Amino acid sequence: MARRIRAKGLAAGRTPAQIAEEIHQSCVSQFGTTKIKGHRLAHGIALADVIEQVRALFNRDEKPVPGIGETLLSAYESGLKRPGPEYLHYLCSVYRVEPTSLGYDGPCICGHNHRMAGLLVTEAQERPGARPPHERDLIIKPENPDLSSGSEEDENVLRRTLLRLLGDNPSDAKPDATVLGAAEGIRRRMDETLVSATVSPAMLDQWEEATLSFGRQYTNTAPQRLLCDVLLELSAVRNAMAHRQPVDLLERLCRMAAQLSGLSGMIMINLGDHRLARSFFRTGRTAADETGDRALRAWVTAREALVPLYYGDAREALNLAKKSRDLAGQTPCAAQAMAPVVEARALALLSGTESKKEVVDQAKRALQRARNAFTHMRADDKEDMAFGYTERQLYFYQGDVLTKLGQTLEAEVVLNQALDKYQDHILDQTLIRLDHAQCRLIDGEVDEAVRIANEALGRLGPDYLTEFIIRPAVKLERLIRQKDPEHAGLPVLLEFRAQQVKGEGNGGA
């Protein structure tokens, strides 16, 4: 895919940076292609070529041969590691872009624009007959200037001093009051940064407890109300992350950011806004990547797979479920049980009730992996419907998969077990009863299917009739119409289809 995009981009006269962005946008959802990898693919070169260019730049600057190799560069491209400031500078030099184009925050340590020629002072010096860089060449504006503290001016004072030191008589350039004042200003601001951690461990403990509490409220609190609480907490975490924090506290903040973003995405699914749901999951993945916790990254990815499962392409859901499974690996965690279930549900949607035996067997093997993984989960995770995976969720989704595969006898047994466990959750009860109705419809019992569906939807108040519940009801109504277009019970079912979708209701994703 990248080769095709590169070929078309070159034919259209696009720059490598533009081609790299197009490769990233086209390949990230299906293959997880990072921005930095997109740039290498846009240049049409191998890992070894990039390594040789980096080594050549080190040699040009009279530095020892770097330890960077193909394994380390591959880790950068897969997102497992982040390049340090020096390696990032040379990778920017190779691709002639800024760190943000490679997917990393902040300006480069060299303070120069990599898209321009003559990137380094040493490069200008070494060229025969080249003029020394002009004073204005070394004066830059940071992305987030701290104008009130004079940070930008202090840095420019030091750059002007550096220019004088590059002259013919560097010994004449003695530090004056301006230089010493700039040095003191930079030192003072560093002190302020080092002590600017605004979050105490006790406050983090409270935030983490609040995050877990939101997960417990997920099944019995109206989504819009819960969403407001979750987003206010997410905003507080963001404000704390805007200041410098010790590494251990920052990791805890990133974990909470991933969980709160993922929970927001789950709520958005229930509210029917799949676009915002996907955006929140993307934010959650970014935060989870910063923690290095494979189980957390797998959880966010498995939850994200529900967006295309409910609102989009089942093939994308299948790919995300497999990615989540790979991230979880052998680590006992919620995603280890959740991902195979999503995989089975996607297979069932792709094949339908006329599934071939090999598809049915493949889905059932995925369900068996989920059951095996569930037995190894921690007890706490088995009780958490939001950040863990519960037994009733496992029963519910197994029944849903078997229904979609047309395995009605097995599905009825599992759905009955699930219904017994969902006595306190009206929305998921309704979804289970709609699966019951579909089972009866598959078996040719149209009257019973209509009765069960009408009874299930009749239990819901108007606040629960979100798009999340209307969509499966509409699908069932269409299946019934295919069997018996003039059935007497259809007008009742159609009333629910005509209901205006509200913005309230309890979560059920």
N, C-alpha and C positions, 0 to 999 in steps of 0.2 A: 504494500500500500504506500509506504514511504517513497519507494522508487517512482511509482506513478505520479505521486504528488510533486516530487522533485522535478521530474521530467516536464510535467505541465507547467510548473512554476518557472523553470528556466526558459521554456518556450515563450512564456508570456512576459519575460523580462523582469520577474520578481527577484528581490534580493534574497540571499541565503537566510537572513533573519526573518523575512516574511514567509519564506517556505518552511522554516523551522516552526513558526507559530502555527501554520496550517497543518503540519504533520502532527504537532502536539494536540491540536483541537480535534483532529480526525481520529487519532489513534488512542487517546488517553482513556476513553470510556471502555473500549474493548480490550486493549492491550496494556493499559497502565503506563503508556509512554510518557516519560517526564520531559520537561522543557529542555534540560541539558542534553538528553539523548536525541531530542528532535533536532538540535543544532548539528550534531554529528551526522545524523541521517540526511539533513539538508545539504551538507557539504559532500555527501557520498563517500565518506572515508571510514576506515576501520578504527578500532580502539588503538591498535599499534601506531597508526598514523598520528593520532592525537598525542600519544605518549612521546613520540619522537619530536613533535613540534614543541611540546613543553620542555623537553630536555634541551632542545636547541636554544630556546629562550633563556633557560638557566645558564647555559654555556655562554651566550652572548653577554649576559650580565655578570660573568665571572663568578658564578656561584657553583658550589659543589653539585655533583649529579644528584638529582632528586630521587627519593625512594618511590615515587609514584609508578605504578605498573598497571597492567590491564585489569587485574583483579580489583584494585582500589578504584580505578575509573569506572568499572562496571558497577561497583557498589554505589558510587555517586549517581550513576544513571538509573539505578533501580530504586533510589531513594533510601537505601539502607544506611548510607553515611552522607555527611555533608562535608564538602571540602573546607579546609582551613583558609584563613585570609590569603596566605601566599599562593597556595594552589589555585584558589578561586581567581586571583589576579591573573595568573598565567593562562588559565582556561578562558577567561574573558579576552585575553590578548589573542589567543588562538582563533576564537570565533568572532572577535572584534564586536563584542556586544557588552552591555552592562550586566551586573549580577542579576538584576530583576528579570532580564530576558532569559537567564538560565534557571530561573525559579528560586533565586535567593534574595533576601531582603538586604537593603542598605547599599551605600556606595562602595566602590572598591577602595582598598587601602591606599592605592597610588594617587587617588584624588583626581584622576584624569578621565577623559572620555575615550573609551576604547574604540569607538567608531571613527576616531580621527587618526590621521597619520602622526608619527612622532609621539608615541604614547609616554615614553619614559624620558626623564632628564638624562640618564646615562646614554640613552640611544642618541639623543641630540648631540651630546658631547663627543661621542665616538665617531660621528660622521666627519670626514675630512672637510674642512672649510665651512662646516655648519655653524650658524650663529648660535650663541647661548640663548636659551629660552628667554623670552621677554617676561618682564615682571607680571604682566597681566595673564600670561599663560599659566601661571601657578596659583592664580586666585580663583577659587571655585566657590560655588554656593552649595552647601549641603542641602539634602532633600528636606530636612526638618530643622531649619536654622533656629538656634536659641538666641533670638535677637536681644532679649532682655538681659542676658548675662554677658553679652559681648563675645560669645564663643567664636563666631565667624571672624570678627576683627582680629582677635588674638592669633588665630590660625594664619591669617593673611600677613600679620606682622612677622611671624616666623618664616613664612614663605619668602617675603622680601629680604629677610636676613640671609636666608639660604642662597638667594641670588647673588648677594654681595660676597658671600663666601666662595662662590664659584668664579669670582673675578680673578684678576691677575695677582692681587695682593691680599689674600684671605686673612693674613695676620693683622691687617689694619682694621678689620671689621671686629671691633670689640663690642661686647654686649653693653647696651646702654639701658637707660631706665625703661624705655618702651619695651625692649626685649624681655627684661627681667619682669616687668609688669605682666606681659603676656604669659610668661612661664608660670608666674604665680597664679594667674587667672585660670590657666588650664589645670594646674595642680589642685586648686580649690574646687573647681567643678568636678574633678575626679573624686575628691573626698565626698562631695555632696552626692554623687552618683552611688558611691560605695555604701553610703549609709541611708540611701533613699528607699530601702525595702519597706513597704508600707503594710505588709501583711504579716501578722504574727502566726505562729503555728496553731495557736488556739483558735484564731479566726478561720484558718483553713479547715480545722476540724469541724467547726460549725457549718461551713459551706459544704463540706463533703457529706455531712449528715443531712443537710437540706436537699442536696442532690439525690441521695438515696430515698429521702422522703417523697420527692416528686415522682420517683419511679414507683413507689407504693401507691401514690394517688392516681397513677395513670389509668387504672381500671375503673375508678369510681368518682372521678371529677370531670366536669364538663370541659372539653378540649380548649375552648377559648379562655376560660378562667385559668386552667392549668398553664396554657401557653404564656399568658401574661406573667405568671409567677416565675416560670422557667426562664423567660427572656430577661426579666429584671435581674435574676441571679446571674445569667450569662453576661449581662452588661457589667455587673460588679466584678466578675472574674476578669473581663476584658480590661477594665480600668486598672486592676491590680497588675495585669501583665504588661501594661503600658510603661510601668516603672521597672527599674532593675530589681531583680529578685535573686536570692541565692539559688543555686542550681537545683537543690532538692525541693525547694518551695515552688520553683518554676515548673518542675515536672508534675507536681501535684495540681497546679493550676491548669496545665495543659490537659491533664487527665479529666478534670472537671469540665473544661471547655469541650472536650470530645463527647463526654457523656451528655451534657446539656444540649449541645448542638444535635446529637443523635436523637435525643428525646424530643426536641423541637421538630425534627424531621418526621418522627413517628406521629406526632400530633397533627402535623400538616397533612399526612396521608389520610388521617381520619376526617379532616376537614375538607378533603377533596382537592387540595392545592398541590398537585404533584410537582409543579415547577419549583415552588419554594421548598418543598420537601427535599428534592434533589439538591438544591443549593445548601440547605442545612447539613445534609449528609456529607457534601463535599467539604464544608468547613470542618465538620467532625473528623473526617479523614485526615485533613491537614493537621489538626491538633493532635490526633492520635499518633501520627507519624513522629511528632516531636518527642513523644514519650518512649518510643522504641518498644512498646508493649504489644507483642504480636496478638495476644488475646483481645486487647481493646481494638486494635485495627481490624481484626477479623469480625468483631461484633458490629462495628460501624458499617463494614462492607456488607455483612449479611442483612442488616436492617435496610441498607440502601437498596438491596436487591428486591425488596418488596415494592418499590416504586414502579419499576417496569413490570413487575408481576401483576400488580393491580391495574396500572394505567397505561402500560406501554407494550413493549416487545418481550415476550416470554424468553426469547433467545438471549436477550441482554440480561434478564434475571438469572438465567442458567449460567452465563459467564461470570456474573458477579458472585453467585453462590459458590462456584468452583474456586474463584479467587479467594473468597472467605475461607473455604475449606483448606486451601493451601497455606494461607496465613496462619490459621489455627495450628496446623501441623499435628503434633502429638500432645499439645498442651491441653489438659482437661479444662474446658471452658464452655460458656454458653454457645458460642459460635460453632463449636464442634458438633453440637446437636442441631442447632438451628439451620446451618448451611445445607446439610443433606436434605432436610425437609423442604427448604425452598427449591433445591435442585429437583426433588421429586415432584413438587407442585408445578414447576415450569415444564418438566417432561410431560406431565399429565395434560397441561393446557395445550402443548404443541401437538400432542397425538390425539386427544379427544377420547370419547367413550368407545370408539372403534379401534382402540389401541392394539397394535400387534403384540404378540406374546413377548418379543424381546424388549419392547418398550416397557411393558408391564413389569417384567422381571427386573429391568434396570431401575425403575422407580421403587420397586419393593426392596431392592438391595440398598438403595439410598435410605429408605426408611429404617431398615435394619441397622445401618451405620449410625443413624440418629439415636435409635434406642440403645445401642451399645455405648455411645458417647454419653448419653444421659445418665447411665448407671455410674459413670466415673466423675460426674460433676460434683462440686462441693454442695453441701446441704443448703448453704445460704443462696447459692445461685438457683437452686431448684425451687425456691420460694419467691423469687423476684421476677415478675412478669415483664418488666421493662429492661433491666440490665442483665437478667439471667434468662432461664428457660424453664417453665414449669411443666409438671406432668399433664395438666389439663390442656396446655397449649399443644403438647405432643400428641395427645389423643385427638384434639380438634383437627389439627392439620393432617394427621394420618387419615382421618375420616374424609377430609376434603379431597385428598389425593386419590383415595380409593373410589370416591364418588366420580371424580373427573375421569378416572380410568374405566368406569363402568363396572367396577367390582362391587356390586350393590350388597351382596350378602355380607361380605367382610365390612363394608362401609357402615351398614346399619348397626352392627355390633359395636364398632369403635365410636360412632357418633352418639349412641346411647350412653356409653361410658363418659364421653366428653360432656354431654348435656347434664349428667348428674353432678359434674364437678363445676359447672358454670351457673349455679343457682343464683349467684349474686351479681351476675353480669348480663344485663338484658341485651346488649348489642351482640355479643358473641353467641348468646342463646339463639338470637334471630338468625345469624349466619349458619349455625348448626342446623336449625329447623329448615332453612332453605335448602341445605344439602340433603336433608331427609326427603324433602319434596322432590328434589331432582332424582333421588334414588327410585322413588315410587314412579316417577315419570318414565325413567329408563325401563322399568319393569312393566310399563304399559298401563299403570293405574292412574289415569289422568285425573279422575274425580278426587282421589285421595291426595294427589300432588297439589291440586288447586286448593283443597281444604286446608292442608298443612301450611301452605304458603300464605293464604289469607289470614289464618289464625296467627301465624308468627308475626306478620306485619301489623296486625290489629293490636298487638300488645305494645306497640311503640307509640309514644307521644310524638307530636310534630317536631319537638326539639331533637329527636333522635334520627329524623329522616334526612341524614346527610347524604352526599353523593356516594360516600363509602358504602352505605347500605342500599341505596337506590340502584346502583349498578348491577349487583348480583340479582336483585329482584327483577330488573328489566330483562336480563339475560334469561331468567327462568320463564318470564312471561312470553318471550319470543319462542322458547322451546315448546311451551304448552300450545301456543298458537300454531306451531308446525304440526302438532299432533291433532288438535281439534280447534280450528279457527273460530267456531261458533259456540264454544263452551260457555255455559251460563255463569260460571264463576269468574270469567275473565274481566267483566266490568268492574268487579270489586278490586281485583288486582291492579287494574289500570288506574284506579283512583290514587293508588300510592305512587305510581309512575308519574302522575300529573302533579304530585305535591311539589311545591317549591322547595328546593334544597336549602336547609337552614345551616347556620354556622355553629350549631351546638351539638352535643351528643358525647357519649363516653368513648374513650379510645378502644380500638379493637384490633389494631395492626400487630 
